[in-house]
């Protein structure tokens, strides 16, 4: 092999790399765009968090207590919404644990107490040693925004921000029991966590 062919090959390679790098620099300068002042869309979770933190008008709107919402809740509609939950939870009697614990009998059950499921430390702490129960208020608060209600929970679900959806799912969960918990008194004050 002749050294002139090697020199031509190396020269062609260097010329090609020079042209590609030059084109990259020029196109980067032409098509450079600044970050917009206002994003094209906002993520709903971030928007509500900033509204709550900023003391906006939305944060001042009173919430309807779950006890009142349960009076009009539709378990059939809740069953449809629950299909989202079935990727991680089973709701059959004696059914298996999946990524999350089996939810048969969850309403009225002690938090972090389903046998055979390894709960996160955050849920165990929240359960206060098994003294806290999944009542209507606790379930509603948790289902609204799991990571906000129990920071550090392993549950990756974003939550059900709509009151009616939450009440419907809880009404369906209420049916997943051998002895359903009585509906809460709509005139009772909401429980505090």
Beta strands, then each sheet from edge to edge (+ up, - down):
end
